[in-house]
Amino acid sequence: MCTPEETSLLQAEETFLALLGRINTLIFQPLLLAGEPSNSKDQECMRLLLQLSVQYQQLWDLTQASLRTLRQRLNSPATVSMEALHLLHSPDLFLEAYRRYFVIYTSCVVVQTFQKATRKKSEFWRSQRKALKQFLTNVTLETSGAAALPQVLCQPLTDHVQQYVLILLRLGDAVGEHHPARELAIQAADRFVTLQSFIRQALGEASATQGLWETLGNRLVDALCSADRRLLQDSQKVPVVASPVRADRVLLFNDVLVLVQGHSFQTFDLKLVWVEARMNEKQISSGHGFHVITPEEEFCLSAKDAQGQACWLSKVSQAICQALSGKKAMPGLEQDQNQEGIEPPAARYCLYTFQTVDRFRLATYDGNWFWGKPHGKGTLKWPDGRNHVGDFHQGLEHGFGIRLVPHGAEDKYDCYKCHWWEGQMQGYGICEYADESIYKGYFRDNLRQGFGVLESSPQAPQPFKFMGHWHRDKKNGYGVWEDKDRGERYIGMWQADHRHGQGIVVTQSGICYQRTFHADKMVGPGILLLEDDSLYEGSFTRDLAYIGKGKITFPNGYFLKASFSTGIGRGFHTQGVLETTAHPLDPMHTCKRQLGIDAFPVESRWQGIYQQFQEFINSNCPEESQEVFLGFHIQTAKELRKSQEYLFCDRSNPDEVSAKIKDILAELPTHQEPESLQLYLQKALKSSVHPLGKLLKLLTLAFQATYSGIGANKHLLVLAQEEVKHHAKEIWAFYQGMLRVALKQQNLTREENEGNEKSHPEAYRLVLPLILPCFYPELFMLYMLYHEKEDNLYSQGISDLSLFPDTKLLECLDVHKHLWPLKDLTLTTDQRHSLVRDRCFLSATECLQKIITTVDPREKLEMLEKTYDEIEDTVSRVLEREYKLPMDDLLPLLIYVVSRARIQHLGAEIHLIRDMMDPIHRGGLYDFLLTALEVRQPGKGEKGKDGRKNSFFSLVSFQERIYFIYRIRSGPEGTLQIM
């Protein structure tokens, strides 16, 4: 059964719908049939009228839908419930439609759309005055048609909203307390009450705004008047004074704050206005006020009393919130009930163009803000083409950022992908210059400072690569320069972008020399080592022409002391004495002479790398500086330019070790046991985001830049060897420094005093085996070149001895026959001298072959020890008793095993093990085994230190012995000589 209130609502909807139809016919159709606007202002009026017509049509459609559900309810009350009424079921649709209508209506009022629209057809609207007044109440007959027009478009709608409220309240009371539609009716009534408040506020703001434009001059009105702008507060009504800026009048609109001074004014976008109620005495001179912060100015607004202060502060805060939300709030809605008490957020995202700030003048910033300053991620773009994308802090570039700087008139840019600190490049960065050269390294105060790599484009006229230390944007200190055009590499000291001090030059042809440089020019005598192992000591030009007095020492021991000169058309001239007396030369004097040992103490090399890490330790490993010195992972420049999203570095962490320094410091003290520490160091050194891994990576790059390619020269072996050992000490010292910081932060103490961190034996025992694989390829190549002669003899001897059967070779090596493992051969007496090969001491041979499967000196020594054990075990099995081999028996058996193992470059392997093994093994079993393989033994018939006669071994290296054994034991033209 239907209630009388539902019938009343039906009648009200029918009456209102008919009213809407007559208004549409009488007003909207004539307005929209006007001619095409001729100027921009008339075009704006027509646009608003069209929008108002669209919203009017939506109200018409909603009213029809409401009327349809009411009729269905009255016709079938048993089947259609009251809750199905459109007005009760979807009240928010009505609220939103009315809200949008009155937003556009008030915009028309503000810019006087109705007055401008009726001006062209004033006679028509004058004739329609009586028809218009039939829609209105409480108006006089003297009201003109143009004045009545806006009232007709407003008053019937507000009256109908009032009807909704009254009918819905009566409907809620009539259905009873427990009726399911009661709560819906009351809620709908409350929402329409809210709508009434919104309409009153919107009409009031529009009327006040329209009145303001009538009091201001045309210049200000043209600049400030817009359809969406509403006046919220005026200092002429609630007095307020701005200081220290001067202003006659302060106007608060819904989108801007305006300070008017005479005929000029300043506008401040509310999205970028922050207000602060608390002020100190310097910020306010008198009265009650609050602080206003904008991107480029700060000032105070002071009221006469606390009430005026509260009014302005509340109005400004609400206006800021509405401007940030982009939608005018509707008072009374659930989400806006507490809006008066809500403070505007301090962090925002906005677009702004700077006008007066020097550094950012005319630059447009699009990004995050915090209390009037760029803060967070954002983009800066200047009119000249510069742009910066990255992190900001308190108005300055701070954190990772990418800056593009146009280069001249060409479409080329310098691209800086760097870390910034308080507006300047600081820490690690990658810079791609317009000439296609690339710098990867560290910065300080916008200048290259510390370790860095600068490499030109391969297509450059003079391609180059420099890796070393920089000071205030210039090459300074130790560094390596590769001149790819000349095919040479300079290793040495620099000053102010010039080679200055001691330096070594290595050429692609294998020639190398050491000279003193002064501002890129060679001064004084030097040392020149030729590819045929000749040695020149004296002065020479960069083109390797001898000049002045000098001395040439030839590989055969001859030497020439002379004066050298060259001239155009005269060729090469010399005058001196050639000494041909055969003097045995120390191989270290010519073919194996080492360069740079005294010129570059190992502690002075690569200080640019260690410096960054030492500063990190000294500052107690701050988390905010971790990425600054560690660097970052980033895509290629081509990918970066595809989308702005790629302009931020990828900080993903695929490694097992945590990338956060606080987690690293928390974990360090938990790895004190040797096994646990070794596993942790292994993971840390492999991780590109761990400080230890980053340090190792930089040291590896420096090592490769020095000793690979052109730098693979045997005269640099000792330099390389020293560096690897020193790197192990420095890495261990850096770990100890991090551990010290970690213990300090956790209020823990060390169990023992380690003393000098860099000389701790753990550097050899734990660190060196872990880092050696990174340096091994270049280092082993140097060892092979250094021992090339011996290895060639060894390889030839191995090749020839492989023709011998086992028994014949054992006999040639003077191995006592009772030590021969004939049982392993399963031979009969007649088969002992057959050609059976590679069966004796097979386990020892296979064990020795494993020495090349690892680069760890410790593991190589263990393989060597196991080889020795296998030899003794085999002999003990043959003798059927435990037997310790004396040196006379061990050496020939070792030669036998080595010859059968056929290990390439064994000499280089043995010497590398000797140089890189833990010092604690010197003098022990490992040292003894290495000595057995490498030491020079007394010749046959000579007495050793123990007074006993040794076997036939001559005074040559181990590799050479294998070769000479073959030569001694073979007959003419290589035929085997059976003993």
Residue pairs with C-beta under 8 A, 6 or more apart in sequence:
1 77
2 73
2 74
2 77
3 171
3 174
3 175
4 174
5 167
5 170
5 171
5 174
6 70
6 73
6 74
6 82
6 85
6 171
7 74
8 167
8 170
9 70
9 87
9 167
9 171
10 67
10 70
10 71
10 74
12 160
12 163
12 167
13 63
13 66
13 67
13 70
14 67
16 63
16 156
16 160
16 163
17 60
17 63
17 64
17 67
19 135
19 156
20 56
20 59
20 60
20 63
20 156
21 60
22 135
23 135
23 152
23 153
23 156
24 56
24 60
26 128
26 131
26 132
27 132
27 149
27 152
27 153
28 49
28 53
28 56
30 121
30 124
31 49
31 53
31 117
32 49
32 50
32 53
34 46
34 117
34 120
34 121
35 120
37 43
37 45
37 46
41 116
42 116
44 111
44 227
45 108
45 111
45 113
45 116
45 117
48 104
48 107
48 108
48 111
48 113
48 227
49 108
49 113
49 117
51 104
52 101
52 104
52 105
52 108
52 153
55 97
55 100
55 101
55 104
56 101
58 97
58 100
58 101
59 97
59 98
59 101
59 157
62 86
62 93
62 94
62 97
65 86
66 85
66 86
66 87
66 94
68 86
69 80
69 84
69 85
69 86
69 87
69 89
70 85
72 80
72 84
73 80
73 81
73 82
73 84
73 85
81 180
81 181
82 88
82 175
82 179
82 181
83 89
83 180
83 181
83 184
85 181
87 94
87 164
87 168
87 188
88 181
88 184
88 185
88 188
89 184
91 187
91 188
91 191
91 192
92 191
94 164
94 192
94 195
95 191
95 192
95 194
95 195
95 330
98 157
98 161
98 195
98 199
99 195
99 198
99 330
101 157
102 154
102 157
102 198
102 199
102 202
102 203
103 202
103 328
105 150
105 153
105 154
106 202
106 203
106 205
106 206
106 230
107 113
107 206
107 227
107 228
108 114
108 150
108 227
109 150
109 203
109 206
109 207
109 210
110 206
110 209
110 210
110 213
110 225
110 227
110 229
110 230
111 225
111 226
111 227
112 210
114 146
114 149
114 150
114 153
115 146
118 125
118 145
118 146
118 149
119 146
122 146
125 132
125 144
125 145
125 146
125 149
126 144
126 145
126 146
127 145
128 145
129 143
129 144
129 145
129 148
132 145
132 148
132 149
132 152
133 139
133 141
133 143
133 148
135 152
135 155
135 156
136 148
136 151
136 152
136 155
137 155
137 159
139 148
139 151
154 203
158 196
158 199
161 192
161 195
161 196
161 199
162 196
164 188
164 189
164 192
165 189
165 192
165 193
165 196
168 185
168 186
168 188
168 189
168 192
169 185
169 186
169 189
171 181
171 185
172 181
172 182
172 183
172 185
172 186
172 189
175 181
175 182
175 185
176 182
190 332
191 332
191 333
193 332
194 330
194 331
194 332
194 333
195 330
197 330
197 331
197 332
198 330
198 331
198 332
201 331
202 328
205 230
205 231
205 232
205 254
206 230
208 230
208 231
208 234
209 229
209 230
209 231
209 253
212 231
212 234
212 251
213 221
213 225
216 224
217 263
219 263
220 260
220 263
220 265
223 265
224 253
224 258
224 265
224 267
228 254
228 255
229 253
229 254
229 255
229 256
230 253
230 254
231 251
231 252
231 253
232 252
232 253
232 254
232 315
232 319
233 251
233 252
233 311
233 312
233 315
233 316
234 249
234 250
234 251
234 252
235 241
235 249
235 250
235 251
236 249
238 303
238 308
238 311
238 312
239 303
239 304
239 308
240 250
240 289
240 301
240 302
240 303
240 308
240 312
241 247
241 287
241 289
241 301
241 302
241 303
242 250
242 259
242 299
242 300
242 301
242 302
243 284
243 285
243 299
243 300
243 302
244 299
244 300
245 259
245 266
245 297
245 299
246 261
247 259
247 260
247 261
247 266
248 260
248 261
248 262
249 259
249 260
250 257
250 258
250 259
250 260
250 301
251 257
251 258
251 260
252 258
252 312
252 315
252 316
252 319
253 270
253 319
254 270
254 319
254 322
254 323
254 328
255 269
255 270
255 319
255 323
256 267
256 268
256 269
256 270
257 267
257 268
257 270
257 273
257 292
257 316
258 265
258 266
258 267
258 268
259 265
259 266
259 268
266 297
268 292
268 294
268 297
269 323
269 350
269 352
270 316
270 319
270 320
270 323
270 324
271 320
271 323
271 324
271 348
271 350
272 294
272 295
272 348
272 350
272 352
272 369
272 372
273 292
273 293
273 294
273 316
273 320
274 292
274 293
274 294
274 320
274 344
274 346
274 371
274 372
275 290
275 291
275 292
275 293
275 313
275 316
275 317
275 320
275 344
276 290
276 291
276 292
276 293
277 290
277 291
277 313
278 291
279 289
279 290
279 291
279 300
283 291
283 300
284 291
284 300
284 302
285 302
286 302
287 302
287 303
287 304
287 305
287 309
288 302
288 303
288 304
288 305
288 306
288 308
288 309
289 300
289 301
289 302
289 303
289 309
290 300
290 301
290 309
290 312
290 313
291 298
291 300
292 298
292 299
292 300
292 301
292 316
293 371
293 372
294 372
295 352
295 354
295 357
295 369
295 372
295 373
296 354
296 355
296 356
296 357
298 372
301 312
302 309
303 309
303 311
303 312
314 340
317 342
317 343
317 344
318 329
318 339
318 340
320 344
321 329
321 339
321 342
321 344
322 328
322 329
324 344
324 345
324 348
329 336
329 339
330 336
331 339
346 370
346 371
347 368
347 369
347 370
347 375
347 376
348 368
348 369
348 370
349 367
349 368
349 369
350 366
350 369
351 364
351 365
351 366
352 364
352 365
353 362
353 363
353 364
353 365
354 360
354 361
354 362
354 363
354 364
354 365
355 361
355 362
359 423
360 380
362 382
362 383
363 380
363 381
363 382
363 386
364 380
364 381
365 374
365 378
365 379
365 380
366 378
366 379
366 381
367 374
367 376
367 377
367 378
367 379
367 392
368 374
368 375
368 376
368 377
368 378
368 392
369 375
369 376
370 376
370 394
373 392
373 394
373 395
374 380
374 392
374 395
374 396
375 392
375 393
375 394
375 395
376 391
376 392
377 390
377 391
377 392
377 648
378 389
378 390
378 392
379 387
379 388
379 389
379 644
380 386
380 387
380 388
380 389
381 387
384 406
385 404
385 405
385 406
385 413
386 403
386 404
386 405
386 406
387 403
387 404
388 397
388 401
388 402
388 403
388 404
389 401
389 402
389 403
389 644
389 647
389 648
390 397
390 399
390 400
390 401
390 402
390 403
390 420
390 647
390 648
391 397
391 398
391 399
391 400
391 401
391 420
392 398
392 399
393 399
393 422
396 420
396 422
396 423
397 420
397 423
397 424
398 420
398 421
398 422
398 423
399 419
399 420
400 417
400 418
400 419
400 420
400 627
400 632
400 648
400 649
401 416
401 418
401 419
401 420
402 415
402 416
402 417
402 418
402 640
402 647
403 415
403 416
403 418
404 413
404 414
404 415
404 416
405 413
405 414
405 416
406 412
406 413
407 413
407 414
407 433
407 434
408 434
410 434
412 434
413 434
414 431
414 432
414 433
414 434
415 431
415 432
415 433
415 637
415 640
416 425
416 429
416 431
417 429
417 430
417 431
417 432
417 634
417 640
417 649
418 425
418 426
418 427
418 428
418 429
418 430
418 431
418 443
419 425
419 426
419 427
419 428
419 429
419 443
419 627
419 628
419 632
420 426
421 427
421 628
424 445
424 446
425 443
425 444
425 445
425 446
425 447
426 443
426 444
426 445
426 628
427 442
427 443
427 625
427 627
427 628
427 629
428 441
428 442
428 443
428 627
428 628
428 629
428 630
428 631
428 632
429 439
429 440
429 441
429 442
429 443
430 438
430 439
430 440
430 634
431 438
431 439
431 440
432 438
432 637
433 439
435 456
435 457
435 460
436 456
436 457
436 459
436 460
437 454
437 455
437 456
437 457
437 460
438 454
438 455
439 448
439 452
439 453
439 454
439 455
440 452
440 453
441 448
441 450
441 451
441 452
441 453
441 454
441 470
442 448
442 449
442 450
442 451
442 452
442 470
442 608
442 612
442 629
443 449
443 450
444 450
447 470
447 472
447 473
448 454
448 470
448 473
448 474
449 470
449 471
449 472
449 473
450 469
450 470
450 608
450 611
450 612
451 468
451 469
451 470
451 606
451 608
451 609
451 611
451 612
451 698
451 702
452 467
452 468
452 469
452 470
452 608
453 465
453 466
453 467
453 701
453 705
454 465
454 466
455 464
455 465
455 466
456 462
456 463
456 464
456 465
457 463
458 484
461 485
462 483
462 485
463 484
463 485
464 481
464 482
464 483
464 484
464 485
465 481
465 482
465 484
465 705
466 475
466 479
466 480
466 481
466 482
467 479
467 480
467 701
467 702
467 705
467 706
468 475
468 477
468 478
468 479
468 480
468 481
468 494
468 608
469 475
469 476
469 477
469 478
469 479
469 494
469 606
469 607
469 608
470 476
470 608
471 477
474 496
474 497
475 481
475 494
475 496
475 497
475 498
476 494
476 495
476 496
476 497
477 493
477 494
477 607
477 608
478 492
478 493
478 494
478 600
478 604
478 605
478 606
478 607
478 608
479 492
479 493
479 494
480 489
480 490
480 491
480 702
480 705
480 706
480 711
481 489
481 490
481 499
482 488
482 489
482 490
482 705
482 709
482 710
483 489
483 490
486 507
487 507
487 508
487 509
487 710
488 505
488 506
488 507
488 508
488 710
489 505
489 506
489 706
489 709
489 710
489 711
490 499
490 503
490 504
490 505
491 503
491 504
491 505
491 506
491 596
491 600
491 706
491 711
491 716
491 719
492 499
492 501
492 502
492 503
492 504
492 517
492 596
492 599
492 600
493 499
493 500
493 501
493 502
493 503
493 517
493 600
494 500
494 501
495 501
495 519
498 517
498 519
498 520
499 517
499 520
500 517
500 518
500 519
500 520
501 516
501 517
502 514
502 515
502 516
502 517
502 596
502 599
502 600
503 514
503 515
503 516
503 517
503 599
504 512
504 513
504 514
504 595
504 596
504 599
504 716
505 512
505 513
505 514
505 515
506 512
506 710
506 711
506 713
506 716
507 710
508 710
509 531
510 531
510 713
511 528
511 529
511 530
511 531
511 544
512 528
512 529
512 595
512 713
512 715
512 716
513 526
513 527
513 528
513 529
513 540
513 544
514 526
514 527
514 595
514 596
514 599
515 522
515 523
515 524
515 526
515 527
516 522
516 523
516 524
516 526
517 523
522 539
522 540
522 541
522 542
524 539
525 537
525 538
525 539
525 550
526 537
526 538
526 539
526 540
527 535
527 536
527 537
527 593
527 595
528 535
528 536
528 537
528 540
528 544
529 535
529 536
529 590
529 593
529 595
529 715
530 536
532 555
533 555
533 590
533 591
534 552
534 553
534 554
534 555
534 590
535 552
535 553
535 589
535 590
535 593
536 546
536 550
536 551
536 552
536 553
537 550
537 551
537 553
538 546
538 548
538 549
538 550
538 551
538 564
539 546
539 547
539 548
539 549
539 550
540 546
540 547
540 550
541 547
545 564
545 566
545 572
546 564
546 566
546 572
546 574
547 564
547 565
547 566
548 563
548 564
548 565
549 561
549 562
549 563
549 564
550 561
550 562
550 563
550 564
551 559
551 560
551 561
551 562
552 559
552 560
552 562
553 559
553 585
553 589
553 590
554 560
555 585
555 590
555 591
556 582
557 581
557 582
557 583
557 584
557 585
558 578
558 579
558 580
559 578
559 579
560 574
560 576
560 577
560 578
560 579
561 576
561 577
561 579
562 574
562 575
562 576
562 577
563 574
563 575
563 576
564 572
564 573
564 574
565 573
565 574
566 572
566 573
567 573
588 594
591 714
591 789
592 714
592 715
592 786
593 715
594 715
594 716
594 717
594 718
594 719
595 715
595 716
595 719
596 716
596 719
597 718
597 719
597 722
600 719
602 722
602 723
602 725
602 726
603 726
605 723
605 726
606 699
606 702
606 723
609 695
609 698
609 699
609 702
610 730
612 629
613 629
613 691
613 695
613 734
614 734
614 737
615 629
616 625
616 626
616 629
616 691
617 734
617 737
617 738
617 740
617 741
619 625
620 741
620 744
620 745
621 661
621 665
621 691
621 738
621 741
622 661
623 660
623 661
623 662
626 660
626 661
626 691
627 651
630 689
630 691
630 694
631 694
632 649
632 650
632 651
633 649
633 650
633 651
633 652
633 688
634 640
634 649
634 650
635 646
635 650
639 646
640 646
640 647
651 659
653 659
653 689
655 683
655 686
655 687
655 688
655 689
655 690
655 693
656 683
656 687
657 664
657 680
657 683
657 684
657 687
657 689
657 690
657 693
658 664
658 667
659 687
659 689
659 690
661 691
664 690
664 691
664 738
664 742
665 738
665 741
665 742
665 745
666 742
666 746
667 680
668 738
668 739
668 742
669 739
669 742
669 743
669 746
669 748
670 676
671 677
671 679
671 680
672 751
674 766
677 766
678 766
678 770
681 692
681 735
681 766
681 767
681 770
682 770
683 690
684 690
684 692
684 693
685 692
685 693
685 696
685 731
685 770
685 771
686 693
687 693
688 694
688 697
691 734
691 738
692 731
692 734
692 735
692 738
695 730
695 731
695 734
696 727
696 731
696 771
696 774
699 727
699 731
699 771
699 774
700 774
700 775
703 720
703 723
703 724
703 727
703 774
703 775
703 778
704 778
705 711
706 716
706 719
706 720
706 723
707 716
707 720
707 778
707 779
707 781
707 782
708 777
708 778
708 781
711 778
712 778
712 781
712 782
712 785
713 782
713 785
714 782
714 785
714 786
714 788
716 782
717 782
717 783
717 785
717 786
720 775
720 778
720 779
720 782
721 779
721 782
721 915
721 916
723 775
724 768
724 771
724 772
724 775
724 779
724 916
725 764
725 768
725 916
727 771
727 775
728 763
728 764
728 767
728 768
728 771
729 758
729 759
729 760
729 763
729 767
730 758
731 763
731 767
731 771
732 757
732 758
732 760
732 762
732 763
732 766
732 767
733 757
733 758
733 763
735 767
736 754
736 757
736 760
737 757
740 750
743 749
743 750
754 760
761 918
761 919
761 920
764 918
764 919
764 920
765 858
765 918
765 920
768 857
768 916
768 918
769 856
769 857
769 858
769 859
772 779
772 855
772 856
772 857
772 916
773 855
776 855
779 912
780 855
780 905
780 908
780 912
783 905
783 908
783 909
783 911
783 912
784 791
784 905
784 908
786 908
786 911
787 905
787 907
787 908
787 911
787 959
790 907
790 957
790 959
790 960
791 904
791 905
791 906
791 907
791 908
791 959
793 959
793 960
793 962
793 963
794 906
794 907
794 958
794 959
794 960
794 962
794 963
795 904
796 963
797 899
797 959
797 962
797 963
797 964
797 965
797 966
798 899
798 902
798 962
800 963
800 966
800 970
800 974
801 809
801 899
801 962
801 965
801 966
802 837
802 899
802 902
803 976
804 812
804 837
804 976
805 833
805 834
805 835
805 836
805 837
806 825
806 836
806 837
806 838
806 839
806 840
807 820
807 822
807 825
807 832
807 833
807 834
807 836
807 840
808 833
808 976
808 978
809 896
809 899
810 817
810 820
810 840
810 896
811 817
811 979
812 965
812 969
812 979
813 892
813 893
813 895
813 896
813 965
814 892
814 951
814 952
815 889
815 892
815 893
815 896
816 889
818 878
818 879
819 875
819 878
819 879
819 889
819 893
820 840
820 878
821 840
821 841
821 874
821 875
821 877
821 878
822 832
822 878
823 877
823 878
824 839
824 840
824 842
824 874
825 831
825 836
825 839
825 840
827 834
827 836
833 978
838 845
838 900
840 896
840 900
841 870
841 871
841 874
841 893
841 896
841 897
841 900
843 870
843 873
843 874
844 867
844 870
844 871
844 874
844 897
845 897
845 900
845 901
847 863
847 866
847 867
847 870
848 863
848 864
848 867
848 897
848 898
848 901
848 903
849 901
849 902
849 903
850 863
851 860
851 863
851 864
851 903
851 909
852 903
852 904
852 909
854 860
854 863
857 912
857 913
857 916
857 917
857 918
858 917
858 918
860 909
860 913
861 913
861 917
861 921
861 926
861 929
861 930
864 913
864 926
864 929
864 930
864 933
865 925
865 926
865 929
867 897
868 890
868 925
868 929
871 885
871 890
871 893
871 894
871 897
872 883
872 884
872 885
875 883
875 885
875 889
875 893
876 882
876 883
885 893
887 932
887 950
888 948
888 950
888 951
890 932
891 932
891 937
891 951
891 953
892 951
894 932
894 933
895 958
895 961
895 962
895 965
898 906
898 933
898 958
898 962
899 962
903 909
906 933
906 958
906 959
907 934
907 957
907 958
907 959
910 930
910 933
910 934
910 958
911 934
913 930
914 930
914 934
917 926
921 927
933 958
934 957
934 958
935 958
936 955
936 956
936 957
937 944
937 950
937 953
937 955
938 944
938 950
938 953
938 955
939 950
939 952
939 953
939 954
939 955
940 950
940 951
940 952
940 953
940 954
941 949
942 949
942 950
943 949
943 950
944 950
952 968
953 961
954 961
954 964
956 964
969 976
969 977
969 979
970 976
970 977
971 977
